[in-house]
């Protein structure tokens, strides 16, 4: 079972959150680019 400590690892939490935000931004941009390319080449 996982150990429960009272102190959170804020440094690791902030790095994980920053990575998540970066992936969301780049993932959203990638989807937009794919949709634009589909509109240009398939319509």
N, C-alpha and C positions, 0 to 999 in steps of 0.2 A: 504494500500500500504506500501511497505517496506520503512523504513527510510534510507536515504542515508547520510553517514557521510564521511568526508574526510580522517579520520584515519582508517586504517585497523587494525583488531585484529590479529597481526602477531603470537602471541602465539597460538591462536586457529587454525590459518592456518597451522602452522608448525606441531601441533599435528595431525590434520586431514591428512596432507600429509604423515606423518610418519606412521599413521595407514593404509593409502592406500598402501604404499610401502610394509608394512608387509603382508597385505592381498594378494597382487600380488605375493610376493615371496612364501608364503605358499600355495596359490592357484595353482601356477605353479608346485610346488613340489608335491602337491596332484594329479594333473593331470598326471604327469610323473609316479608316483607310480601306479596309476590306469592303465595306458597304459602298464606298465611293467607287472603287474599282469595279465592283459588280455592276453598279449603275451605268458606268461608262461602257463596259465591254459586253454586257448582257442585254442591254435595252436598245 
